[in-house]
Amino acid sequence: MRLPFPRTEQQEANNVTTVAVTVRIARFWRYQLLNTVLPVVVLAWLAFVVFFLERKELATRLGLVITLFLALAAVQFVISAAQPVSSYILPTQQLVVATYALLGIIAAVSILVYHIEMWKQLRRAAAERRAARDRCLAECRAKRAVAAAARQSALPTKAAAAPHTAWLACFSSPGKQCGGEEVESHGSDASAPVDSSPSMAAGSTQAGGGTCPRHLNRLQSLSLDESYDAYLAHQVDRWALAALFLAYNLAAELIFVLQSGYIDLFG
């Protein structure tokens, strides 16, 4: 574009002639397109392959997203090394940020779709874990009750204190003869609580296991029809694919059309 340079009154008086020089500077946009824009866009398009994988394979989907995330980080280092340092975000850097956001949204959609399709199985697994926890707590309570009953039965009472006193007096007096009746009666008294412990443990275990049918009924109340969940997850997956694909391509085009900076592909 040629810029006009009007002559001033002094120049007219001195008969001075002005010369206008036009310099046109153009950037080789094909180099930037092939080496900065195209690798980022290809990585973004590869991310949409996630939507064609099995919805139940959450680990496979997230593994692909993480792999593309690391590849994009490597491409970003290469692009940053080839560009000058600026105080604002360049259009290519904005494209990289948009691709990072796309990968994050795809990961979130994959997790959401997985939970939509598998929520009944996840609820059953959670109910089974709670039932197993209640059984473990019931067994622990039964064992503590048995141990407490054993400790209480092992304590000497007033009626059983006399044989112990006679037995100690017999051994403390060397001239006394010790009869075995006290010893036999003491042994029979001591063995009584031990025989009653297994029956008490069985009763406590039966009492503690009474909470299990409640959880079994809860498990049986879950519906086994999972076709609607699979259909809903499929619809969410397809709509997310279409919306994200259109939104990303539109954003990538607007980044370079509506802005101007060090790299302007269409300038």
Residue pairs with C-beta under 8 A, 6 or more apart in sequence:
1 22
2 20
2 22
3 20
3 22
4 20
5 18
5 20
7 16
7 18
10 16
11 18
27 263
27 264
27 267
29 263
29 264
29 265
29 266
29 267
32 92
32 263
32 265
33 265
35 79
35 82
36 79
36 82
36 83
36 92
36 263
37 92
37 95
37 256
37 265
39 75
40 72
40 75
40 79
40 92
40 95
40 96
40 99
41 95
41 252
43 68
43 71
43 72
43 75
43 99
44 99
44 102
44 248
44 252
46 68
47 64
47 65
47 68
47 99
47 102
47 103
47 106
48 106
48 241
48 244
48 245
49 64
50 61
50 64
50 65
50 106
50 110
51 106
51 237
51 238
51 240
51 241
53 60
53 61
53 64
54 60
55 110
55 113
55 114
55 117
55 230
55 233
55 234
55 237
56 114
56 117
56 118
58 110
58 111
58 114
61 107
61 110
61 114
62 107
62 110
62 111
65 103
65 106
65 107
65 110
68 103
69 100
69 103
72 96
72 99
72 100
72 103
75 96
76 96
79 92
79 93
79 96
80 93
83 90
83 92
83 262
83 263
84 262
86 261
86 262
88 261
89 97
90 261
90 262
90 263
91 255
91 256
91 259
91 261
91 263
91 264
91 265
92 263
94 255
94 259
95 252
95 255
98 248
98 251
98 252
98 255
99 248
102 244
102 248
105 244
106 244
109 236
109 237
109 240
109 244
112 236
113 233
113 236
113 237
113 240
114 233
115 122
116 229
116 232
116 233
116 236
117 226
117 229
117 230
117 232
117 233
118 229
119 229
120 222
120 223
120 224
120 226
120 229
121 226
123 222
124 219
124 222
127 215
127 218
127 219
127 222
128 215
128 219
130 215
131 212
131 215
131 216
131 219
134 211
134 212
134 215
135 208
135 209
135 212
137 208
138 205
138 208
138 209
138 211
139 205
139 208
141 204
141 208
142 201
142 204
142 205
142 207
142 208
143 201
145 200
145 204
146 197
146 200
146 201
146 204
149 193
149 197
149 200
150 193
150 194
150 197
153 192
153 193
153 196
154 193
156 164
160 186
160 189
163 182
163 183
163 185
163 186
163 189
164 186
166 182
167 178
167 182
167 183
167 186
169 176
170 176
170 177
170 178
170 179
171 178
256 264
256 265
256 266
257 266
260 267
